[in-house]
Amino acid sequence: MPARGWLPVTVPGAPAGWRDLHARFGRLPFADLFTDAIGYAADGYPVSPRAAYHWRQAVEVHARLTGPEFAEWGEVYARDGHAPAAGELYRNPAKARTLELIAGSDAEEFYRGEIAVGIAAHAAATGGLLTKEDLARHTSTWVDPISTNYRGYDVWELPPNGQGIAALMALAILDGVDVAGMSPEQRRHWQIEAMKLAFADAHAYVADPDHAAVPVEALLSREYAERRRALIGETAALPAPGEPTRGGTVYLCTADADGLMVSLIQSNYQGFGAYVAIPGYGFGLQNRGFGFSLQPGHPNVAAGGKRPFHTIIPGFLTKDGLPVGPFGVMGGHMQPQGHLQVVMSTVDDGLDPQAALDAPRWYWHAGRQVYVEPDLDGIADLRRRGHEVTVDESDLYGYGQAVWYRPDRGYVAGSEPRADGAAVGY
């Protein structure tokens, strides 16, 4: 699938998601939730350092794109051909008006009103396939989460079409080994190998369950985890999918005094998504369709009315039927890997949210390729086991947040040290 332009654009679900989440759980008037965002869009906000860094990279990508569909993006996000610098005030009055239209109409203007007309008109004029009818047909879907038990804790993820099942499969594999009895180096090796096997299955089987039979129960079964565990040896292997039925984002988590906890994620994907912006409305569209396969017969093959493989996965942790709290790690392919590492740091090492997020991370890319942060222990041992290790200080390792409930202390929160976020109490 192409990464940029109209072809990877799917019907945006975020505004309807805000509305439907509010209708079920919200307390304040829906329009009031937009006040601060509208103010920042209209009056400006000082761009944070990490956002400025990625924004600059995005402008460099945009400069290489040609075609009428990309022109408006430059007007909105790269005025005079440059990204805003850290600390510079960025204003987007067109986006402020868009947010006002969504707030005042319970998102109807986005799917059946003025904004929908604007999206469809721009698509028709610049080679896009999105129509007013596509937008009007959109609905949110309430789903039951899936889970696995890891050393007495239930780890919860959203079901396919998302990749959260990969984190659960890897944890199920590791639940059957004595992690406490391993050296840190051996444990790291097992984590990487379990994650590789889980990804091989996720990429082979995960698709829109309305269009393909995804074998969730079989993939999460203990018997299947045992079979996959038996494939892990003392050296790095090349992952391949098994037979379970045999015989790249913004994450936030929050909690209130009444015990309501929310784990929420949404994403344009790959930075600024498709680099297609809608004239007059100040926003760009996501490129989630890039997650489709073009392989005929694959469960995730591209098709109309179908959801692609999604990387965005909010997580939640419970124990003995009681909530521990929400967590998430942004970063596309890194997300299940980040979930695995944060959960194990919490459960196996007893770390609080901030310490779990501070811990050095690894990132498996493909084959035997593994990227690690410079202060990760055991790099020489990973290389001895056949992992092709690259020490890298970039932003490969994701950005996370977590809130744990402690019955004796209330909430304990942590925020990603590699990004601009913060853990804030009110």
C-alpha positions in Angstrom: 0.0 0.0 0.0 1.2 3.6 -0.6 1.9 5.5 2.5 0.9 9.0 1.3 -1.9 10.6 -0.7 -5.6 9.6 -0.9 -5.3 5.9 -1.3 -4.4 5.0 2.3 -7.0 7.4 3.7 -9.9 5.6 5.4 -13.0 7.2 6.9 -11.9 9.1 10.0 -13.3 7.7 13.2 -12.0 10.0 15.9 -14.8 12.7 16.0 -17.5 10.0 16.2 -15.4 8.2 18.8 -15.3 11.3 21.0 -19.0 11.7 20.7 -19.9 8.1 21.4 -17.4 7.8 24.3 -19.0 10.9 25.8 -22.5 9.7 25.3 -21.8 6.6 27.3 -19.5 7.9 30.0 -19.3 11.7 29.9 -20.5 14.1 32.5 -19.8 17.6 31.1 -21.7 19.0 28.1 -20.0 17.7 25.0 -19.3 21.2 23.6 -17.5 22.2 26.8 -14.9 19.5 26.2 -13.6 21.5 23.2 -13.1 24.9 24.8 -9.3 24.6 25.5 -8.5 23.0 22.2 -10.4 25.7 20.3 -8.6 28.3 22.3 -5.2 26.8 21.5 -6.0 26.5 17.8 -7.3 30.1 17.6 -4.9 31.9 19.9 -1.9 29.7 19.5 0.3 27.5 21.6 4.1 27.3 22.0 5.3 24.3 20.2 7.1 21.8 22.4 10.7 20.6 21.6 9.9 17.0 20.7 6.9 18.1 18.5 9.1 20.7 16.8 11.7 18.0 16.0 9.1 15.6 14.4 7.4 18.5 12.6 10.6 19.5 11.0 11.1 15.9 9.7 7.5 15.9 8.4 8.1 19.1 6.4 11.1 17.5 4.8 8.9 14.5 3.8 6.3 16.9 2.4 8.8 18.7 0.3 9.3 15.5 -1.7 5.6 15.0 -2.5 4.1 16.2 -5.7 0.4 16.5 -6.7 -2.5 18.7 -6.0 -3.7 16.6 -3.0 -0.6 17.6 -1.0 -0.7 21.4 -1.6 -3.1 22.3 1.3 -0.9 20.4 3.8 1.9 22.9 3.2 -0.5 25.9 3.7 -1.6 24.5 7.1 1.5 23.0 8.5 4.5 24.4 6.6 3.9 28.0 6.1 6.8 29.6 4.2 8.2 26.1 3.8 9.2 25.7 7.4 8.0 24.0 10.5 7.5 26.1 13.7 10.5 26.1 16.0 10.4 25.0 19.6 8.7 27.7 21.6 7.2 29.4 18.5 3.5 30.2 18.8 1.5 28.2 16.2 -2.0 29.3 15.3 -4.6 27.4 13.2 -7.9 29.4 13.1 -9.3 27.1 10.5 -9.0 24.2 12.8 -10.6 26.2 15.6 -13.6 26.6 13.4 -13.6 22.9 12.6 -13.6 22.0 16.3 -16.5 24.5 16.9 -18.5 22.8 14.1 -17.9 19.4 15.7 -18.6 20.6 19.2 -21.8 22.3 18.3 -23.2 19.4 16.3 -22.2 16.3 18.2 -19.9 15.6 15.3 -22.7 15.5 12.7 -21.1 18.3 10.7 -18.1 16.1 10.2 -20.0 13.1 8.9 -23.1 14.6 7.3 -22.7 18.4 7.2 -20.3 21.1 6.1 -17.1 19.3 6.9 -18.2 16.2 5.1 -19.0 18.2 2.0 -15.5 19.8 2.2 -13.7 16.4 2.5 -15.7 14.9 -0.3 -15.2 17.9 -2.6 -11.4 18.0 -2.0 -11.3 14.2 -2.7 -13.2 14.6 -5.9 -11.0 17.4 -7.1 -7.7 15.8 -6.3 -8.1 12.1 -7.1 -9.5 10.8 -3.8 -12.1 8.1 -3.4 -13.8 9.3 -0.2 -17.4 10.4 -0.7 -20.1 12.0 1.4 -21.8 8.6 1.4 -18.7 7.0 2.9 -18.6 9.5 5.7 -22.4 9.3 6.4 -22.2 5.5 6.7 -19.5 5.6 9.4 -20.4 4.1 12.8 -18.4 3.5 16.0 -18.1 -0.1 17.2 -18.2 -1.1 20.8 -16.1 -4.3 21.3 -15.3 -6.7 24.1 -11.6 -6.5 25.1 -9.4 -9.6 25.0 -6.9 -10.7 27.7 -4.3 -13.1 28.9 -3.2 -13.8 32.4 0.4 -13.0 33.2 1.6 -14.1 36.7 -1.8 -13.4 38.3 -2.4 -10.1 36.4 -4.9 -9.9 33.6 -3.6 -7.8 30.7 -6.4 -6.4 28.5 -6.2 -5.2 24.9 -8.7 -4.3 22.2 -9.4 -7.2 19.8 -8.4 -7.4 16.1 -8.3 -5.4 13.8 -5.7 -4.1 16.2 -2.3 -5.6 17.0 -2.9 -5.7 20.8 -3.2 -9.5 20.5 0.6 -9.6 19.7 1.4 -8.3 23.2 -0.9 -10.9 24.8 0.6 -13.8 22.8 4.1 -12.8 23.8 3.1 -12.5 27.4 1.4 -15.9 27.3 4.6 -17.4 26.0 6.7 -15.8 28.7 4.2 -16.7 31.4 5.4 -20.3 31.1 9.1 -19.7 31.8 10.9 -18.8 35.0 11.8 -15.2 34.3 12.9 -14.6 37.9 15.5 -17.3 37.5 17.0 -15.9 34.4 19.9 -13.5 34.0 18.8 -10.1 32.7 20.5 -10.9 29.4 18.7 -14.2 29.0 15.4 -12.6 29.9 15.9 -10.0 27.3 16.6 -12.7 24.7 13.4 -14.5 25.6 11.4 -11.3 25.4 12.6 -10.5 21.9 12.0 -14.1 20.7 8.5 -14.3 22.1 7.7 -10.9 20.6 8.9 -12.0 17.2 6.8 -15.1 17.2 3.7 -13.1 18.3 4.2 -10.6 15.5 4.6 -13.3 12.9 1.1 -14.6 13.9 -0.4 -11.1 14.2 0.8 -10.1 10.7 -0.5 -13.4 9.3 -4.0 -13.6 10.9 -5.1 -10.1 12.2 -7.7 -8.4 10.0 -11.2 -6.9 10.2 -13.2 -9.6 12.0 -16.3 -8.5 10.0 -14.5 -9.7 6.9 -12.2 -12.5 8.0 -12.3 -15.2 10.6 -9.5 -14.2 13.0 -8.7 -17.2 15.3 -8.4 -15.1 18.5 -9.3 -17.8 20.9 -6.8 -20.2 19.3 -4.1 -17.6 19.2 -4.5 -16.9 22.9 -4.9 -20.5 24.1 -2.3 -21.9 26.6 -1.8 -24.9 24.4 -0.8 -22.8 21.5 1.5 -20.6 23.7 3.3 -23.9 24.8 3.9 -24.8 21.2 5.3 -21.4 20.3 7.4 -21.4 23.5 9.0 -24.6 22.5 10.4 -22.9 19.4 12.6 -20.5 21.5 16.2 -21.6 21.9 19.4 -20.0 23.1 20.1 -18.1 19.8 18.1 -15.6 17.7 15.7 -17.2 15.2 13.8 -16.0 12.2 10.1 -15.8 13.1 7.4 -17.6 11.1 3.6 -17.8 11.7 2.3 -20.9 13.4 -1.0 -22.8 13.0 -3.2 -21.7 15.9 -6.2 -23.7 14.6 -4.2 -26.8 13.8 -5.9 -30.3 14.5 2.6 3.6 13.8 0.0 8.6 17.7 -1.4 10.1 20.8 -2.0 8.1 23.9 -3.6 9.3 27.1 -4.8 7.7 30.3 -6.8 9.3 33.1 -8.6 8.4 36.3 -11.0 10.3 38.6 -11.9 10.3 42.3 -14.8 7.9 41.6 -12.6 5.2 40.1 -13.4 5.8 36.5 -10.3 5.0 34.5 -9.8 5.6 30.7 -7.2 4.2 28.4 -7.5 6.0 25.0 -5.4 6.2 21.9 -5.9 7.9 18.5 -3.5 8.5 15.6 -2.9 10.0 12.2 -0.3 7.2 11.7 3.2 7.8 10.5 3.5 11.4 11.8 1.2 13.6 9.7 -0.6 10.6 8.1 -1.5 11.0 4.4 -0.2 14.6 4.1 -3.6 15.4 2.7 -5.3 18.4 4.3 -8.8 19.8 3.7 -8.9 23.4 2.4 -10.5 25.8 4.8 -10.7 23.4 7.7 -7.1 23.2 9.0 -6.7 19.5 9.5 -5.0 16.6 7.8 -6.2 13.0 7.2 -4.7 9.8 8.5 -3.2 7.1 6.3 -4.4 4.0 8.2 -5.1 2.2 4.9 -1.4 1.7 4.7 -2.0 -1.2 7.1 -3.8 -3.2 4.4 -2.1 -6.0 2.5 -2.2 -6.2 -1.3 -1.6 -10.0 -1.2 -4.6 -11.8 -2.8 -6.2 -14.1 -0.3 -4.6 -12.5 2.8 -7.2 -11.9 5.6 -6.1 -8.3 5.6 -6.2 -7.6 1.9 -7.5 -4.2 1.0 -11.3 -3.9 0.3 -14.0 -1.3 0.5 -15.9 -1.1 3.7 -13.2 -2.9 5.6 -10.9 -1.8 8.5 -7.2 -2.3 8.0 -4.7 -3.8 10.4 -4.3 -1.2 13.1 -1.3 -0.5 15.3 -3.0 1.6 17.9 -3.7 -0.3 21.1 -4.7 1.1 24.5 -4.0 -1.3 27.3 -5.4 -2.0 30.8 -4.2 -4.1 33.7 -6.4 -5.8 36.4 -5.7 -8.3 39.2 -8.2 -10.6 40.8 -11.0 -8.8 39.0 -10.0 -5.4 40.3 -8.5 -2.5 38.3 -4.8 -1.8 38.5 -5.0 0.8 35.7 -4.6 2.0 32.1 -1.4 2.1 30.2 -0.2 2.5 26.7 3.0 3.0 24.6 2.8 4.8 21.2 5.0 4.1 18.3 3.4 1.9 15.5 5.2 -1.5 15.4 6.8 -0.7 18.8 3.4 -0.6 20.7 3.1 -4.3 21.6 6.8 -4.4 22.3 6.4 -1.5 24.7 3.3 -3.1 26.3 5.3 -6.3 26.9 8.2 -4.4 28.5 6.1 -2.1 30.7 4.0 -5.0 31.9 7.0 -7.1 32.8 8.7 -4.2 34.5 5.6 -3.7 36.6 4.7 -7.3 37.4 8.1 -9.0 37.5 10.3 -6.1 38.8 7.7 -4.3 40.9 8.4 -0.9 39.4 6.0 2.0 39.7 4.7 3.6 36.5 7.4 6.2 36.1 10.2 3.7 36.8 8.7 1.2 34.4 8.5 3.9 31.6 12.1 5.1 32.4 13.6 1.6 31.9 15.8 1.2 28.8 14.0 -0.4 25.9 14.7 -2.6 22.9 12.9 -2.6 19.6 12.7 -5.6 17.2 12.4 -4.5 13.6 12.5 -7.6 11.4 14.4 -10.8 11.0 17.2 -10.7 13.6 17.4 -6.9 13.6 17.1 -5.4 17.1 17.6 -1.8 18.1 18.5 -1.0 21.7 19.0 2.2 23.8 22.6 2.8 24.8 22.1 2.2 28.5 20.4 -1.2 28.0 22.2 -4.0 29.8 23.4 -7.2 28.0 24.1 -5.9 24.5 27.1 -8.1 24.1 25.1 -11.2 25.2 22.4 -10.4 22.6 25.0 -10.3 19.9 26.5 -13.5 21.1 23.1 -15.1 20.7 22.8 -14.1 17.1 20.8 -10.9 17.4 21.9 -8.2 15.0 22.0 -5.4 17.5 22.1 -1.7 16.6 22.6 0.8 19.5 20.4 3.7 18.6 19.3 6.9 20.4 16.5 7.8 18.1 12.7 7.8 18.8 12.2 4.2 17.8 11.2 3.1 21.3 7.8 4.7 21.7 6.2 7.1 24.1 4.1 5.8 27.1 1.9 6.8 29.9 0.5 4.8 32.8 -1.7 5.2 35.9 -1.8 2.6 38.6 -4.4 2.5 41.4 -3.0 1.8 44.8 -5.7 1.1 47.4 -3.6 2.6 50.2 -2.2 5.6 48.3 -4.7 6.5 45.5 -3.3 6.8 42.0 0.4 6.7 41.0 1.1 8.0 37.5 4.0 8.1 35.1 4.8 9.9 31.8 7.2 9.1 29.1 10.7 10.6 29.7 11.5 10.4 26.0 8.7 12.8 25.0 7.0 16.1 26.0 4.1 14.6 28.0 3.5 14.9 31.7 1.8 13.1 34.6 -0.6 15.7 36.2 -2.9 15.4 39.2 -5.9 17.7 39.9 
